[in-house]
Amino acid sequence: MSVQQATLFPVSASMMPCSRRSIRRRYADGEVSLADLATEYSVGPSTIHRIIHGQENPS
């Protein structure tokens, strides 16, 4: 993880709601893996996991 990403933690809070919905849908449909989503959105796998399982902090 880069220093820039670390300073933006939690990244999911800054993601647009449409991005979070797309992540959940694509993962549920089996279109893409959690690791692939993390790479695509330039975040860690734990961030994607929190989004998929509804544990992100939207504030």
GUTORKE-982658 format. One record per atom (N, C-alpha, C): z, y, x; residue in three letters. Coordinates in nm, 2 decimals, always signed. Layout:
BEGIN
+--------+--------+--------+------+
:     zz :     yy :     xx : resn :
+--------+--------+--------+------+
:      Z :      Y :      X :  ALA :
...
+--------+--------+--------+------+
This chain:
BEGIN
+--------+--------+--------+------+
:     zz :     yy :     xx : resn :
+--------+--------+--------+------+
:  +0.00 :  -0.12 :  +0.09 :  MET :
:  +0.00 :  +0.00 :  +0.00 :  MET :
:  +0.00 :  +0.12 :  +0.09 :  MET :
:  -0.08 :  +0.22 :  +0.05 :  SER :
:  -0.09 :  +0.34 :  +0.13 :  SER :
:  +0.03 :  +0.43 :  +0.10 :  SER :
:  +0.05 :  +0.53 :  +0.19 :  VAL :
:  +0.16 :  +0.62 :  +0.17 :  VAL :
:  +0.13 :  +0.70 :  +0.04 :  VAL :
:  +0.00 :  +0.74 :  +0.02 :  GLN :
:  -0.04 :  +0.82 :  -0.09 :  GLN :
:  +0.00 :  +0.74 :  -0.22 :  GLN :
:  -0.03 :  +0.61 :  -0.23 :  GLN :
:  +0.00 :  +0.54 :  -0.35 :  GLN :
:  +0.15 :  +0.53 :  -0.37 :  GLN :
:  +0.23 :  +0.52 :  -0.26 :  ALA :
:  +0.37 :  +0.51 :  -0.27 :  ALA :
:  +0.43 :  +0.64 :  -0.33 :  ALA :
:  +0.37 :  +0.75 :  -0.30 :  THR :
:  +0.43 :  +0.88 :  -0.35 :  THR :
:  +0.39 :  +0.90 :  -0.49 :  THR :
:  +0.29 :  +0.83 :  -0.54 :  LEU :
:  +0.25 :  +0.84 :  -0.68 :  LEU :
:  +0.32 :  +0.74 :  -0.77 :  LEU :
:  +0.40 :  +0.66 :  -0.72 :  PHE :
:  +0.47 :  +0.55 :  -0.80 :  PHE :
:  +0.55 :  +0.61 :  -0.91 :  PHE :
:  +0.55 :  +0.56 :  -1.03 :  PRO :
:  +0.47 :  +0.45 :  -1.07 :  PRO :
:  +0.33 :  +0.50 :  -1.11 :  PRO :
:  +0.23 :  +0.43 :  -1.06 :  VAL :
:  +0.09 :  +0.47 :  -1.08 :  VAL :
:  +0.05 :  +0.46 :  -1.22 :  VAL :
:  +0.10 :  +0.36 :  -1.29 :  SER :
:  +0.07 :  +0.33 :  -1.43 :  SER :
:  +0.10 :  +0.45 :  -1.52 :  SER :
:  +0.20 :  +0.53 :  -1.48 :  ALA :
:  +0.24 :  +0.64 :  -1.56 :  ALA :
:  +0.13 :  +0.75 :  -1.57 :  ALA :
:  +0.05 :  +0.75 :  -1.46 :  SER :
:  -0.06 :  +0.85 :  -1.45 :  SER :
:  -0.19 :  +0.80 :  -1.50 :  SER :
:  -0.20 :  +0.67 :  -1.53 :  MET :
:  -0.32 :  +0.62 :  -1.59 :  MET :
:  -0.34 :  +0.66 :  -1.73 :  MET :
:  -0.46 :  +0.68 :  -1.77 :  MET :
:  -0.49 :  +0.72 :  -1.90 :  MET :
:  -0.46 :  +0.60 :  -1.99 :  MET :
:  -0.42 :  +0.63 :  -2.12 :  PRO :
:  -0.39 :  +0.52 :  -2.21 :  PRO :
:  -0.52 :  +0.42 :  -2.23 :  PRO :
:  -0.64 :  +0.48 :  -2.23 :  CYS :
:  -0.76 :  +0.40 :  -2.24 :  CYS :
:  -0.77 :  +0.30 :  -2.12 :  CYS :
:  -0.73 :  +0.34 :  -2.00 :  SER :
:  -0.73 :  +0.25 :  -1.89 :  SER :
:  -0.63 :  +0.14 :  -1.91 :  SER :
:  -0.51 :  +0.17 :  -1.95 :  ARG :
:  -0.41 :  +0.06 :  -1.98 :  ARG :
:  -0.46 :  -0.04 :  -2.08 :  ARG :
:  -0.53 :  +0.01 :  -2.19 :  ARG :
:  -0.58 :  -0.07 :  -2.29 :  ARG :
:  -0.69 :  -0.16 :  -2.24 :  ARG :
:  -0.78 :  -0.10 :  -2.16 :  SER :
:  -0.89 :  -0.18 :  -2.10 :  SER :
:  -0.84 :  -0.29 :  -2.01 :  SER :
:  -0.73 :  -0.25 :  -1.93 :  ILE :
:  -0.67 :  -0.35 :  -1.84 :  ILE :
:  -0.62 :  -0.47 :  -1.92 :  ILE :
:  -0.54 :  -0.44 :  -2.02 :  ARG :
:  -0.49 :  -0.55 :  -2.11 :  ARG :
:  -0.59 :  -0.63 :  -2.17 :  ARG :
:  -0.70 :  -0.57 :  -2.23 :  ARG :
:  -0.80 :  -0.64 :  -2.30 :  ARG :
:  -0.88 :  -0.73 :  -2.20 :  ARG :
:  -0.92 :  -0.67 :  -2.09 :  ARG :
:  -1.00 :  -0.75 :  -1.99 :  ARG :
:  -0.93 :  -0.87 :  -1.94 :  ARG :
:  -0.80 :  -0.85 :  -1.91 :  TYR :
:  -0.72 :  -0.96 :  -1.86 :  TYR :
:  -0.70 :  -1.06 :  -1.97 :  TYR :
:  -0.67 :  -1.02 :  -2.09 :  ALA :
:  -0.65 :  -1.12 :  -2.20 :  ALA :
:  -0.77 :  -1.20 :  -2.23 :  ALA :
:  -0.89 :  -1.13 :  -2.22 :  ASP :
:  -1.02 :  -1.20 :  -2.25 :  ASP :
:  -1.06 :  -1.29 :  -2.13 :  ASP :
:  -0.99 :  -1.28 :  -2.02 :  GLY :
:  -1.02 :  -1.37 :  -1.91 :  GLY :
:  -1.14 :  -1.32 :  -1.83 :  GLY :
:  -1.17 :  -1.19 :  -1.85 :  GLU :
:  -1.29 :  -1.13 :  -1.78 :  GLU :
:  -1.26 :  -1.11 :  -1.63 :  GLU :
:  -1.13 :  -1.09 :  -1.59 :  VAL :
:  -1.10 :  -1.05 :  -1.46 :  VAL :
:  -0.96 :  -1.09 :  -1.42 :  VAL :
:  -0.93 :  -1.11 :  -1.30 :  SER :
:  -0.80 :  -1.16 :  -1.26 :  SER :
:  -0.71 :  -1.03 :  -1.23 :  SER :
:  -0.58 :  -1.06 :  -1.23 :  LEU :
:  -0.48 :  -0.95 :  -1.20 :  LEU :
:  -0.51 :  -0.89 :  -1.07 :  LEU :
:  -0.54 :  -0.97 :  -0.97 :  ALA :
:  -0.57 :  -0.92 :  -0.83 :  ALA :
:  -0.70 :  -0.83 :  -0.83 :  ALA :
:  -0.80 :  -0.88 :  -0.91 :  ASP :
:  -0.92 :  -0.80 :  -0.92 :  ASP :
:  -0.90 :  -0.66 :  -0.98 :  ASP :
:  -0.82 :  -0.66 :  -1.09 :  LEU :
:  -0.78 :  -0.53 :  -1.15 :  LEU :
:  -0.71 :  -0.44 :  -1.06 :  LEU :
:  -0.61 :  -0.50 :  -0.98 :  ALA :
:  -0.54 :  -0.42 :  -0.89 :  ALA :
:  -0.63 :  -0.35 :  -0.79 :  ALA :
:  -0.73 :  -0.43 :  -0.74 :  THR :
:  -0.83 :  -0.37 :  -0.64 :  THR :
:  -0.91 :  -0.27 :  -0.71 :  THR :
:  -0.96 :  -0.29 :  -0.83 :  GLU :
:  -1.05 :  -0.20 :  -0.90 :  GLU :
:  -0.98 :  -0.07 :  -0.92 :  GLU :
:  -0.85 :  -0.07 :  -0.96 :  TYR :
:  -0.78 :  +0.05 :  -0.99 :  TYR :
:  -0.70 :  +0.11 :  -0.87 :  TYR :
:  -0.71 :  +0.04 :  -0.76 :  SER :
:  -0.64 :  +0.09 :  -0.63 :  SER :
:  -0.49 :  +0.10 :  -0.65 :  SER :
:  -0.44 :  +0.00 :  -0.71 :  VAL :
:  -0.29 :  -0.01 :  -0.73 :  VAL :
:  -0.25 :  -0.15 :  -0.68 :  VAL :
:  -0.12 :  -0.17 :  -0.67 :  GLY :
:  -0.07 :  -0.30 :  -0.64 :  GLY :
:  -0.07 :  -0.40 :  -0.76 :  GLY :
:  -0.07 :  -0.53 :  -0.73 :  PRO :
:  -0.07 :  -0.63 :  -0.84 :  PRO :
:  +0.05 :  -0.61 :  -0.93 :  PRO :
:  +0.16 :  -0.57 :  -0.87 :  SER :
:  +0.28 :  -0.55 :  -0.96 :  SER :
:  +0.26 :  -0.44 :  -1.06 :  SER :
:  +0.19 :  -0.34 :  -1.03 :  THR :
:  +0.16 :  -0.23 :  -1.13 :  THR :
:  +0.07 :  -0.29 :  -1.24 :  THR :
:  -0.03 :  -0.37 :  -1.21 :  ILE :
:  -0.11 :  -0.43 :  -1.31 :  ILE :
:  -0.02 :  -0.53 :  -1.40 :  ILE :
:  +0.06 :  -0.60 :  -1.33 :  HIS :
:  +0.15 :  -0.70 :  -1.40 :  HIS :
:  +0.24 :  -0.62 :  -1.51 :  HIS :
:  +0.29 :  -0.51 :  -1.46 :  ARG :
:  +0.37 :  -0.43 :  -1.56 :  ARG :
:  +0.29 :  -0.37 :  -1.67 :  ARG :
:  +0.17 :  -0.33 :  -1.65 :  ILE :
:  +0.08 :  -0.29 :  -1.76 :  ILE :
:  +0.05 :  -0.40 :  -1.85 :  ILE :
:  +0.01 :  -0.51 :  -1.80 :  ILE :
:  -0.02 :  -0.63 :  -1.89 :  ILE :
:  +0.09 :  -0.67 :  -1.97 :  ILE :
:  +0.21 :  -0.67 :  -1.92 :  HIS :
:  +0.33 :  -0.72 :  -1.99 :  HIS :
:  +0.41 :  -0.61 :  -2.05 :  HIS :
:  +0.35 :  -0.49 :  -2.06 :  GLY :
:  +0.42 :  -0.38 :  -2.13 :  GLY :
:  +0.54 :  -0.32 :  -2.07 :  GLY :
:  +0.55 :  -0.33 :  -1.94 :  GLN :
:  +0.67 :  -0.28 :  -1.87 :  GLN :
:  +0.65 :  -0.15 :  -1.80 :  GLN :
:  +0.54 :  -0.09 :  -1.82 :  GLU :
:  +0.51 :  +0.04 :  -1.75 :  GLU :
:  +0.59 :  +0.15 :  -1.81 :  GLU :
:  +0.62 :  +0.25 :  -1.73 :  ASN :
:  +0.69 :  +0.37 :  -1.78 :  ASN :
:  +0.59 :  +0.48 :  -1.81 :  ASN :
:  +0.56 :  +0.51 :  -1.94 :  PRO :
:  +0.45 :  +0.60 :  -1.97 :  PRO :
:  +0.49 :  +0.75 :  -1.96 :  PRO :
:  +0.61 :  +0.78 :  -1.92 :  SER :
:  +0.65 :  +0.92 :  -1.91 :  SER :
:  +0.60 :  +0.98 :  -1.78 :  SER :
+--------+--------+--------+------+
